[in-house]
Amino acid sequence: MRNRKTILAALSVVGVAVLVLAGGLMASNMGFKLNLPLVAAGGTSASGTNYIGVPYNQQVGLVTAKDLFLDIQKGGAVQFLNQHRKIDDGFEVYTFGGGTLPPDGWNLTAGEAYIAKVGGDQNYIIVGSHNPGLTISLVGAGAGSASGTNYYVHPYHGVAATAKDLFLEVGGDVQFLNQHRKIDDGFEVYTFGGGTLPPDGWPLQAGEGYIVKIGSDKDFVPQHY
């Protein structure tokens, strides 16, 4: 499993700055720089919709929806950002207003995925580091969430390499995981099948956001190298 994770990481990373401890071990909060492909409508994407996430410790100056919009815009046209609202399964939207960028929008949250719609293909450069002690709070259906749906980003240094790994790691009463399919804006679904866990599902990609539906509140610290 670790070898598979290493291979996936090597394909995603364009440059890595690491902290080295005594004995040559790499620190678990090492910095990283990712090249995340954002795909516009046409060819391999129906609408130009991409599920993305910022690092658990994001770069300086990347704090709000406006900051993220401008950061993505460095590489090409971005049309809007969406943040999922747990309370009613709607979305907060950040986009241009009358040719002028609106105020900051929402504050970015480590471990939370967002939707970015882009007008042209680009490789979005994501810079940051891991926070090995960050607790991810997943909210089940109830007072704080309409359906228990959470938009989640797995850490770059996470041990889980597949949908099955993540399903087992979240544990509790996790009901399913979704991966957005760009080609038709549908979803790959990973869940129980007849009481037996199906095969691995999709490989996790650094910087990509997923949907986690859970039946009750669950806090966990993602396992990491």
Buried (B, 14 or more C-beta within 10 A) or exposed (E): EEEEBEEBBEEBBEEBEEEEEEEEEEBBBBBBBBBBBBBBBEEEBBBBBBBBBBBBBBBEEBBBBBBBBBBBEEBBEBBBBBBBBBEEEEBEEBBEEEEEBBEEBBEBBBBBBBBBBBEBBBEBBBBBBBBBEBEBEBBBBEEEBBBBBBBBBBBBBBBBBBBBBBBEBBEBEBBBBBBBBBEEEEBEBBBEEEEEBBEBBBBBBBBBBBBBBBEEBBEEEBEBB
